[in-house]
Amino acid sequence: MNKYKKLMGNTLIFGIGSFGAKFLGFFMTMLYTRCMTEAEYSTADLLYNTVNVLVPLVTFSMADAIIRFGMDREYDCKRVYTGANVCVLIGMTIFMLFTPLISKNETIGGYTFLLYIYCYFSCFRQMASQFVRARGYVKLFAADGILSTFIQIIANLILLLGFKLGVTGYVLSIVIADVCSLLFLTSVASLHKCLDTFYIDKKVIGEMLRFSAPLIPTYLLWWVTSASDRWFVINMVGDTENGIYSIAYKLPTLLMLVTTMFYQAWQMSSIEERNSGTLGKFYETVFGAYSSFLYIAAAGLIMLCKPLTLILTGTAEGSRFQEAYVFTPVLIIAMIFQCFCQFFSSVYTTKKRSLNSCATAFVAAVVNIILNFLLIPQYGVWGAAIATASAYFSCFAVRLFDARKLIFFRVDYFRFLVNTVIIIFMCVITAKQPSVYWVGLILGFIVCAVYNFDAVIKTLRKILSRGSRRTNNNAAR
């Protein structure tokens, strides 16, 4: 199959499974903001982000190793999957020894047991889902995404609305969804047949750990960049402000959800084409369309951030959640550059250069910490948002040059500059709230869409023409 068409096909499948399901889950925020106070939502969000950083630590970043080694025909997939799960068991045992430290934390200490259970099933569910993806079962992977989100929504309705369990209900709903997902994947893909002490191969485990070990500090550094600002906001300006900041992150997360479904397919295509002589051109073509689409989507979200935030948070009198939309555009800028950083990380995965990924993530973490200390005490939530955007931009700038040393592909710098100026203009309009608020935002979106639309269409035509040309050649033979 044409590599471009395969990429588009896989993206569509992942989109059905990931975006459709996650989009429904995204709107569960309306339920959370009605069933929990700002402080409770802040705690729930902290638990969610804490588990997100614990999972790669406890699993030794085996999810990345499963993708890279599971797709490589030089390795026995059963040895890869068994080895990864052995590492997770060891990691969870070590984590158990440190849970008393978590119980001493004032904010999440009361949820230590729930946190451990949440982390436990998230880890094994991640191993199963990534192994399924590595084996090419993309439709099953997508179906699992829909199923788990549907179960989580049902559990949320029962536990939050019915039993009014608050933060506990929020965490339990995720645990229930992860358990059902793990059982579903194991049953349908017969994953239990890939787990046996016979398949424990120290050599394979050693190679996987050498690849994944540098990614452990990488994930920690990304956590510093993406989630530590919440702890800074709590300690410097309070729980309520952090609740508002967490809501401001919701729309940018939508952008990340859209690009993640593409990245899941792109990562597979990049690994499959790793020995191709046209890999650089493949990157250049795909990145051109990807970046243009990303800026159009970002401009659209900024234009609609006010009404969408009001829909998510409601109009309850006295609630401060509605203030969040003012900060959202800056976080959307941060998400744009995070998406670019994610794209460049596929270079490091393909070339097995995980140390480069760690080094470039370190740049973002340092910038984020310094700016959080400097800006949050004086500017509050604004300071956290600006620090996050600056950190991701710093990492993007470094990776732009570093990754292209490994796989060279051309980048249109002028287009980047123009697009970024347009987005910043829309951010200023949202922050200043002038009388021409809607005119300015609509104009910004139209200019961005027109400027980038041609690049997207040209790339699609190139992809389709290559596909049709290959079909005609095959027919001629």
JOHU-V92039 format. One record per residue. RES is the residue in three letters. OMEGA is omega in whole degrees, -180 to 180 (* if undefined). Layout:
BEGIN
res->RES omega->OMEGA
res->RES omega->OMEGA
END
This chain:
BEGIN
res->MET omega->175
res->ASN omega->-174
res->LYS omega->179
res->TYR omega->179
res->LYS omega->178
res->LYS omega->177
res->LEU omega->180
res->MET omega->180
res->GLY omega->179
res->ASN omega->178
res->THR omega->179
res->LEU omega->180
res->ILE omega->179
res->PHE omega->178
res->GLY omega->178
res->ILE omega->-178
res->GLY omega->-174
res->SER omega->-173
res->PHE omega->-180
res->GLY omega->-179
res->ALA omega->-178
res->LYS omega->178
res->PHE omega->176
res->LEU omega->178
res->GLY omega->179
res->PHE omega->-178
res->PHE omega->172
res->MET omega->175
res->THR omega->177
res->MET omega->178
res->LEU omega->-178
res->TYR omega->-177
res->THR omega->178
res->ARG omega->-178
res->CYS omega->-179
res->MET omega->174
res->THR omega->178
res->GLU omega->-178
res->ALA omega->179
res->GLU omega->179
res->TYR omega->177
res->SER omega->179
res->THR omega->179
res->ALA omega->180
res->ASP omega->178
res->LEU omega->177
res->LEU omega->179
res->TYR omega->-178
res->ASN omega->177
res->THR omega->178
res->VAL omega->179
res->ASN omega->179
res->VAL omega->180
res->LEU omega->-176
res->VAL omega->178
res->PRO omega->178
res->LEU omega->-177
res->VAL omega->-178
res->THR omega->-176
res->PHE omega->180
res->SER omega->-177
res->MET omega->179
res->ALA omega->178
res->ASP omega->179
res->ALA omega->179
res->ILE omega->179
res->ILE omega->-175
res->ARG omega->-176
res->PHE omega->179
res->GLY omega->178
res->MET omega->-178
res->ASP omega->-176
res->ARG omega->178
res->GLU omega->-176
res->TYR omega->176
res->ASP omega->-175
res->CYS omega->180
res->LYS omega->177
res->ARG omega->178
res->VAL omega->-177
res->TYR omega->178
res->THR omega->179
res->GLY omega->180
res->ALA omega->-179
res->ASN omega->175
res->VAL omega->178
res->CYS omega->180
res->VAL omega->178
res->LEU omega->178
res->ILE omega->-179
res->GLY omega->180
res->MET omega->177
res->THR omega->178
res->ILE omega->-179
res->PHE omega->-180
res->MET omega->-179
res->LEU omega->-177
res->PHE omega->-178
res->THR omega->176
res->PRO omega->178
res->LEU omega->179
res->ILE omega->-178
res->SER omega->-180
res->LYS omega->180
res->ASN omega->-176
res->GLU omega->-174
res->THR omega->-175
res->ILE omega->-177
res->GLY omega->-179
res->GLY omega->-178
res->TYR omega->-174
res->THR omega->-179
res->PHE omega->178
res->LEU omega->180
res->LEU omega->-180
res->TYR omega->179
res->ILE omega->178
res->TYR omega->-179
res->CYS omega->-177
res->TYR omega->-177
res->PHE omega->176
res->SER omega->-179
res->CYS omega->-177
res->PHE omega->176
res->ARG omega->179
res->GLN omega->178
res->MET omega->-178
res->ALA omega->-177
res->SER omega->180
res->GLN omega->177
res->PHE omega->177
res->VAL omega->179
res->ARG omega->-180
res->ALA omega->179
res->ARG omega->176
res->GLY omega->179
res->TYR omega->-173
res->VAL omega->179
res->LYS omega->177
res->LEU omega->177
res->PHE omega->180
res->ALA omega->179
res->ALA omega->178
res->ASP omega->178
res->GLY omega->179
res->ILE omega->-177
res->LEU omega->-176
res->SER omega->179
res->THR omega->178
res->PHE omega->180
res->ILE omega->179
res->GLN omega->179
res->ILE omega->179
res->ILE omega->-180
res->ALA omega->178
res->ASN omega->-179
res->LEU omega->-178
res->ILE omega->-172
res->LEU omega->-179
res->LEU omega->-179
res->LEU omega->-176
res->GLY omega->-176
res->PHE omega->177
res->LYS omega->-177
res->LEU omega->175
res->GLY omega->-177
res->VAL omega->179
res->THR omega->178
res->GLY omega->178
res->TYR omega->-179
res->VAL omega->-179
res->LEU omega->-180
res->SER omega->178
res->ILE omega->179
res->VAL omega->180
res->ILE omega->179
res->ALA omega->180
res->ASP omega->179
res->VAL omega->-180
res->CYS omega->178
res->SER omega->-180
res->LEU omega->178
res->LEU omega->-180
res->PHE omega->-179
res->LEU omega->-180
res->THR omega->-178
res->SER omega->-175
res->VAL omega->-177
res->ALA omega->-180
res->SER omega->-177
res->LEU omega->180
res->HIS omega->178
res->LYS omega->179
res->CYS omega->-180
res->LEU omega->179
res->ASP omega->178
res->THR omega->178
res->PHE omega->-177
res->TYR omega->178
res->ILE omega->-177
res->ASP omega->-177
res->LYS omega->-180
res->LYS omega->179
res->VAL omega->179
res->ILE omega->179
res->GLY omega->179
res->GLU omega->179
res->MET omega->180
res->LEU omega->178
res->ARG omega->177
res->PHE omega->-172
res->SER omega->-176
res->ALA omega->178
res->PRO omega->180
res->LEU omega->178
res->ILE omega->175
res->PRO omega->178
res->THR omega->178
res->TYR omega->176
res->LEU omega->-180
res->LEU omega->177
res->TRP omega->176
res->TRP omega->177
res->VAL omega->-177
res->THR omega->-171
res->SER omega->-172
res->ALA omega->-176
res->SER omega->180
res->ASP omega->177
res->ARG omega->178
res->TRP omega->177
res->PHE omega->-179
res->VAL omega->179
res->ILE omega->-175
res->ASN omega->-175
res->MET omega->-177
res->VAL omega->171
res->GLY omega->-179
res->ASP omega->-177
res->THR omega->179
res->GLU omega->179
res->ASN omega->176
res->GLY omega->178
res->ILE omega->180
res->TYR omega->179
res->SER omega->177
res->ILE omega->179
res->ALA omega->-179
res->TYR omega->-172
res->LYS omega->-180
res->LEU omega->175
res->PRO omega->178
res->THR omega->176
res->LEU omega->179
res->LEU omega->179
res->MET omega->178
res->LEU omega->179
res->VAL omega->-177
res->THR omega->180
res->THR omega->-180
res->MET omega->175
res->PHE omega->-176
res->TYR omega->179
res->GLN omega->177
res->ALA omega->-178
res->TRP omega->179
res->GLN omega->178
res->MET omega->-179
res->SER omega->-180
res->SER omega->179
res->ILE omega->-179
res->GLU omega->-177
res->GLU omega->-172
res->ARG omega->-179
res->ASN omega->-179
res->SER omega->179
res->GLY omega->-178
res->THR omega->-177
res->LEU omega->179
res->GLY omega->178
res->LYS omega->177
res->PHE omega->177
res->TYR omega->-177
res->GLU omega->-179
res->THR omega->-177
res->VAL omega->-178
res->PHE omega->178
res->GLY omega->179
res->ALA omega->-178
res->TYR omega->-178
res->SER omega->179
res->SER omega->178
res->PHE omega->-178
res->LEU omega->180
res->TYR omega->177
res->ILE omega->180
res->ALA omega->180
res->ALA omega->179
res->ALA omega->178
res->GLY omega->179
res->LEU omega->179
res->ILE omega->180
res->MET omega->-175
res->LEU omega->-172
res->CYS omega->-179
res->LYS omega->180
res->PRO omega->180
res->LEU omega->178
res->THR omega->178
res->LEU omega->177
res->ILE omega->-178
res->LEU omega->-171
res->THR omega->-178
res->GLY omega->-177
res->THR omega->-179
res->ALA omega->-177
res->GLU omega->179
res->GLY omega->179
res->SER omega->-180
res->ARG omega->-179
res->PHE omega->-177
res->GLN omega->180
res->GLU omega->-170
res->ALA omega->-173
res->TYR omega->-179
res->VAL omega->-178
res->PHE omega->-174
res->THR omega->-178
res->PRO omega->179
res->VAL omega->178
res->LEU omega->174
res->ILE omega->174
res->ILE omega->178
res->ALA omega->-178
res->MET omega->177
res->ILE omega->-178
res->PHE omega->174
res->GLN omega->178
res->CYS omega->177
res->PHE omega->178
res->CYS omega->178
res->GLN omega->179
res->PHE omega->-179
res->PHE omega->180
res->SER omega->178
res->SER omega->176
res->VAL omega->-179
res->TYR omega->178
res->THR omega->-179
res->THR omega->-178
res->LYS omega->-178
res->LYS omega->-180
res->ARG omega->-176
res->SER omega->177
res->LEU omega->177
res->ASN omega->178
res->SER omega->180
res->CYS omega->-177
res->ALA omega->-179
res->THR omega->176
res->ALA omega->179
res->PHE omega->179
res->VAL omega->-180
res->ALA omega->-178
res->ALA omega->-180
res->VAL omega->180
res->VAL omega->-179
res->ASN omega->-179
res->ILE omega->-179
res->ILE omega->-177
res->LEU omega->175
res->ASN omega->179
res->PHE omega->-176
res->LEU omega->-169
res->LEU omega->-175
res->ILE omega->180
res->PRO omega->-177
res->GLN omega->-173
res->TYR omega->176
res->GLY omega->-178
res->VAL omega->177
res->TRP omega->-180
res->GLY omega->179
res->ALA omega->-179
res->ALA omega->180
res->ILE omega->179
res->ALA omega->-180
res->THR omega->179
res->ALA omega->-180
res->SER omega->-179
res->ALA omega->-179
res->TYR omega->177
res->PHE omega->179
res->SER omega->179
res->CYS omega->178
res->PHE omega->-178
res->ALA omega->180
res->VAL omega->-178
res->ARG omega->-180
res->LEU omega->-179
res->PHE omega->-176
res->ASP omega->-177
res->ALA omega->-178
res->ARG omega->171
res->LYS omega->-179
res->LEU omega->175
res->ILE omega->-175
res->PHE omega->172
res->PHE omega->-176
res->ARG omega->180
res->VAL omega->179
res->ASP omega->-177
res->TYR omega->-179
res->PHE omega->179
res->ARG omega->176
res->PHE omega->-178
res->LEU omega->-178
res->VAL omega->-180
res->ASN omega->-179
res->THR omega->177
res->VAL omega->179
res->ILE omega->-179
res->ILE omega->178
res->ILE omega->177
res->PHE omega->179
res->MET omega->176
res->CYS omega->-180
res->VAL omega->178
res->ILE omega->-180
res->THR omega->-178
res->ALA omega->-175
res->LYS omega->-180
res->GLN omega->180
res->PRO omega->-179
res->SER omega->179
res->VAL omega->-176
res->TYR omega->-176
res->TRP omega->178
res->VAL omega->-180
res->GLY omega->-179
res->LEU omega->179
res->ILE omega->178
res->LEU omega->179
res->GLY omega->179
res->PHE omega->-179
res->ILE omega->-180
res->VAL omega->180
res->CYS omega->-179
res->ALA omega->-180
res->VAL omega->-177
res->TYR omega->-175
res->ASN omega->-175
res->PHE omega->-178
res->ASP omega->-180
res->ALA omega->179
res->VAL omega->-178
res->ILE omega->180
res->LYS omega->-180
res->THR omega->179
res->LEU omega->178
res->ARG omega->179
res->LYS omega->179
res->ILE omega->-178
res->LEU omega->180
res->SER omega->177
res->ARG omega->180
res->GLY omega->-178
res->SER omega->179
res->ARG omega->180
res->ARG omega->178
res->THR omega->-180
res->ASN omega->178
res->ASN omega->179
res->ASN omega->180
res->ALA omega->-179
res->ALA omega->179
res->ARG omega->*
END
